[in-house]
Amino acid sequence: METVRTVLLGKPVFLLTGTRASRKKDKAFEVESPEKLLETARRNPDAVAFGFVSGSWVASA
């Protein structure tokens, strides 16, 4: 399993699950429910990692 490192709300974070490689470009990825990810990131501003579990994003670290 590969983790994705990205910037979310101006802060570098890891996406542990909930992503898949895009077919259009190399090194691009698609995120499951990006609006839920942003909502979770706003509720957990200190989190540095997120995972997609049972249809929702959770702060992992």
C-alpha positions as CSV (number, residue, x, y, z in Angstrom):
1,M,0.0,0.0,0.0
2,E,1.3,3.4,-1.0
3,T,0.6,6.6,1.0
4,V,0.1,9.9,-0.7
5,R,1.7,13.1,0.6
6,T,-0.1,16.3,-0.3
7,V,-0.9,19.8,1.0
8,L,-4.3,20.3,2.6
9,L,-5.4,23.7,3.9
10,G,-1.8,24.9,3.6
11,K,-0.3,22.1,5.6
12,P,1.5,18.9,4.4
13,V,-0.4,15.7,5.2
14,F,-0.4,12.0,4.4
15,L,-3.4,10.3,2.9
16,L,-3.1,6.7,4.1
17,T,-6.1,5.3,2.3
18,G,-8.8,6.7,0.1
19,T,-6.8,7.5,-3.0
20,R,-6.2,5.7,-6.3
21,A,-3.9,6.5,-9.2
22,S,-5.4,8.6,-12.0
23,R,-5.3,7.1,-15.4
24,K,-4.8,10.4,-17.1
25,K,-1.4,11.4,-15.7
26,D,1.5,9.8,-13.9
27,K,1.9,10.8,-10.3
28,A,-1.7,12.1,-10.2
29,F,-4.3,10.6,-7.9
30,E,-8.0,10.7,-7.3
31,V,-9.4,11.2,-3.7
32,E,-12.5,9.6,-2.4
33,S,-15.1,12.2,-1.2
34,P,-12.8,15.3,-1.3
35,E,-15.5,17.4,0.4
36,K,-15.6,15.1,3.4
37,L,-11.8,15.2,3.6
38,L,-11.8,19.0,3.7
39,E,-14.5,18.9,6.4
40,T,-12.5,16.4,8.5
41,A,-9.3,18.5,8.1
42,R,-11.0,21.6,9.3
43,R,-12.3,19.7,12.4
44,N,-8.9,18.3,13.1
45,P,-6.4,21.0,12.3
46,D,-3.5,19.3,14.1
47,A,-3.7,16.0,12.2
48,V,-0.9,15.1,9.9
49,A,-2.5,11.9,8.4
50,F,-5.9,10.9,7.3
51,G,-7.5,7.6,6.3
52,F,-10.8,6.8,4.4
53,V,-12.7,4.2,6.5
54,S,-16.2,2.9,6.0
55,G,-17.2,5.9,3.7
56,S,-15.8,8.7,5.8
57,W,-12.4,10.3,6.5
58,V,-10.8,10.0,9.9
59,A,-7.8,11.8,11.4
60,S,-5.1,9.1,11.9
61,A,-2.2,11.0,13.5
